[in-house]
């Protein structure tokens, strides 16, 4: 299916690896020119050729969004993908162990980066009647994981709704994609997020991961692939989704059971 994206210009934050890299690949496959905003440039980006430009910026700082805005021109699509649970929060023994610094770091990474980048590129997005897609997390809806991460992702979802309401009359669309557990290296590597859980359960890592979908209540019985999230994002960014705005699209495999 031709998504009519050829010649569009996109910015993807945190696009060097994981879900972000899959989104970049999917957009490039549709003929989109992409600027990847990330602190580190991975070899996989160079493999995508001239369609991808890397902007080495730290979006957890106020200066990062300004630097990014200075490196890009017009923008049709902004994907606020940068995010993740930080190590201090993951290691904390519950809510009391998450100190002020951890809360601040989590919100800088998952919320304030999106706020600042969107604000810095807003006038360009409005000129092009563009779209903003925020990548949230099921942790913003389901009470699982560190409290600071879930709170930041819930706020990011709200941000998408607010942008859609405030700027829809000027042609801007804003949407949220909410993945569940996605089979990125950070999830599937024994040294990643679920390594400590496997050790605490006294299980081999492969055995632990095989049981994870059932433990997490994933209806489809498996983790999502990054490419599946990317396919959804790419469709929502396209003119074919031209009347869709202000909505949250769950891609959690059925973790959430509520209506």
N, C-alpha and C positions, 0 to 999 in steps of 0.2 A: 504494500500500500504506500502510495506517495503521500507523505505528510505535509507537503508544500512548505518545507523548511529551508530549501536550498537558498543560500545567500543571506540567511539570517545571521545575526551576531549574538553570541551568548557569553556570559561570564558564569563560571562555575567555581564556587569556593570549595576548598578542600578537595580538589579534583585530581590529586596525584595518585590516589590509591583507593581501594575499596569501592564503595558505592559511587563515590565521586568520579573515579576513573571510568567505571562502567557507564555513567551518564555522559561523560565526555566522549567516549567511544561511540555511543548510540547517536549523539548529536552530530558528530563528524560524519557518520555513515549516512546521515540525511542531508549532508551538504552544508552544515552550519560551521561558521568560523567561531572558534572557542578560545577565550582567554581563561586560563586556569590560575586561580589565585591560591597559592600555597607556599608555605615556607621552604619546602623541599621539592626539587624537580627529580622525579624518578625516570628511569630509562624508558618506561612504557609510553611516556608522553612524546618523546622524540620519535618513537616508531609511528606516530600518527601523522607526521609530516608537517607541512606548512599550514595546515588548517588549525593547528594548535599553537598558541603562544603562552609561555609560562611567565607569570608575574610573581616574582619572589617577594611576598609581603607577609608580615605577621599581623593577621586580622584580629588578634586578641589585644592589640594596642589601638589607641585612638588614631595614631599616625598611619596605621596600615590601610585603612579605608581611603584616606586622602591619597596615599601613594598609588593605590589601585586605580582610583578615579583619574589620576594623572597619566596612567599608562593605557587607558582604553578610550575609544571614541564613542560612537553611537552604540546603543545596546537594545536588543529586542527581547532577550531572555536573560533573567537572572535566576540562578539556582543557588540558594543559600544552603549548601550541603555541609559546610564545616561544622564539626561537633563531635561529641563523644564524652563518655564518663572519664574523669581524670583519676589517676592512680591514687592520690590521697583519699579520695572518696571511696574508691573500691576497697581500699585496705581498712577503712574506718569500721569500728565495731558499732554499727548502727548510727542513728541520727546524732547522738551526743558527740560522737567522734569526728564529725564533719565540722571543722572550725571555720572561722570567718574567711580565712585565706582560700580555703577550698571552695567555699560558696562563691567567692568573687571570681576565682579562676574558671569555675564551671559556667557561670553566667557570661563571662567575657567570651568564652569559647562558643557556647551554644546559643546565646541570645544577642548579646551586645554586638558581636561581629556582624550578625545579620542586620541588626538595626542600623549600624553605621554604614555598611555597604549599601543597603537599600536607600538610605537617605542621600548618600553621595552620588548615586546613579539615578535617582528618582526622576529628575528633570529629563534625562535622556530616554528613560523608559516611557515617560508620558508622551514625549515627542513621537515615539515610534509605536504608541499604543501597544506597549509590550506586556510581558507577563513575568511575575515573580512566583517562584515555586520554592517553598520552604520544606526542607527534609526534617521532619520531626521524629518521634519515636513512640512506640507503644508504651514506653515508660512514662510518657506524659498523660496517659489515660489509665494505665494499669498500675496498681501500687506494687511495683517490683523495682529492684535496683536502688541505688543511692537516692536519697530524697532531693538533693540539690540538682541532680541530673533530671529527674522527673519534673521538678518544678520549672526548670529552665525550658524543657521541651514543651510543657504545657503553655508557657508564656509565648513560645515561638509560634505555636498553633494559633493562639489568640492574635498575634501580630498579623498573620496572614489574613484573618477575618477582618481585622481593622483596616488594613490596606485596601482590601476589596471594597469595603463600604465607603471609605473616604475618597477613593480615586476611581471607582468604577465608572462614574459619569464622565471621566476624562479618558476613558478607553483602557485603563490599566486593569489587567486581571491578576488576581493573587490567589494562590492555591497552596494546600499543604498535602504532602505525601507522608504517611505515617507507617514506616516499616515495623515489622516485628523483629525477630532474630534473623539476621542475614549472614550467609556463609562467606564472610570476608576473612582474610587471614587472621585478623585480630580475634575472631571467634573460633576458627578451626585449628589454630596453632596451639599446641600444648602449653606454650609460654604466654598465651593470651588471656582473654577474659575468663574462660571457664576452666583453666588449669587448676586454680586454687579449689574450685568446687569439686573437681574430680579427686584431688588429693584428700579433701575433707571427707568425701564419701568413701574413700579407700578403694576406688575403682580405677582400672586402666582408663586412660583418656578416651580412647576410641570407644570403649564400652559406655562410658559416661555420655559421650556425645550421641551415641546411638539411642540412648534412652531419653535424651533431652526433649525431643518433640512431645513425647507423652507426658513428661514431667511438667512442661510448660503449657500443656493443653492446646498444642498446635493441631488444629483439625485436619489439615492436609497431611500430617504425619512426617513432615520434613521441613528443613530450614529453607528460607527463600534464597534465591541466587541474586547476586548484585545486578545481573543483566535483566532480571524480571522487574526490579525497581526502576532501572534505567528505562525500560520500555514504557512503563507508565508515565514517567516524567516526560519523556520525549513526546508522547501523544498529547499530554496536557499542555505542553509548550506549543503545540502546533495550531494552525488556524482551524483544524477540524474540531478543536475543543473551544471554539470561539465564544460560546455562551456560558462556559463553565467558569465560575469564579466564586470565591468566598467559601469553598467547600474543602473538607478534609477527606482524603482518600486513604482508607486503611489498606495496607498490604502486609497484614500480620499473620496470614495463614489461618485465621480463625481463633487467635488467642482471646480476643475480646468477645465475650458471650452476650453482652447487653445489646438491646435494640437501640 
